[in-house]
Structures are given as structure tokens and as C-alpha cells.
Amino acid sequence: MSGVYTTAVRILAPPEAVFPYLVDPELIVRWMGEWAELDPTPGGKLALDVTGIPLRGEFLVVEPPNRVVFTWGVAGSDGFRPGSTTVEIRLRPDGPDAAATVVELSHRDLPDDELVQHSIGWGHFLARLAAAATGSDPGPDPWAAPSGQADPAH
């Protein structure tokens, strides 16, 4: 079986300021991951190491500054293989003069045993995105694991 996890967060920055944090390897690692190689074009590579876990997939849709869709999975995993799930992130202008953004995230086709972990993980990382996209420093990720070691909570 597989499931869907959805969430939303409001960020006090316009979509044009938030979107680069989803597709630029230097910016994505400010809020999620230790290393990234991204080619944000349809069919382009998504490689992101998060808390020692090698996440791999490809970009399916890239519509700046409103939407990005990519596949997602863990390199070397049989049950959660690269590209086996799909993440869609929509950015909707919000507030007076569209000065804020509602980030709507949907992660589809998650294995049932990954739903709880991803709900915790996306909550953690979206809070860090909100800080980074508004110009704050989210600081070192407390979940970051030494190279090659996955966090047991994930």
C-alpha cells in the first residue's frame, strides 16, 4: 500500500523569493540536506543527501515561481527506491500585495511505513525553509548526521 502526505506552511516572503530555495543546490542545503546536485528542468537530476540519506529522483515539472514536481526515493533501497514517490510543491501568493507565500506540499506514493517519518521530516524542514526564505539563518540542522550515518529517528 502507499499513502499521501500533505501539508502547508505560510512564509513571509513572496513566491519569487521562496522558489529558488526549491531548485538551487546552494540554497536548498541551507534548509534541507548537506549536499545537493540539482538540474531543475523536466527530466533533470535531483540528488540530495539529507541526514546521511541519499535521496534521488528527477524533476518532472518546473514552473517558476509557482510549482515544482519531482520524484523522490532512497538510493540503495528496495522498498523506497529512487523515483518511487512524487513530491509536488505549489507556491501561492498570499496577503496584502502578495507579500507572503502559502507553500502547499503533497508527497504521493509513500510506503505506509514512511508516512509518519515523512510527516515529521517535512514539518521540520519546511520550518527551516520558512526561516531561510525570509533571510534568516536556520542554523545548523540538529538532525544532520555525520557523513554516512543516518539519523535513527528517520
Summary of the structure (lengths in Angstrom):
residues: 154
radius of gyration: 14.7
end to end distance: 19.7
largest distance: 47.0
contacts: 469
relative contact order: 0.24
helix: 26%
strand: 40%
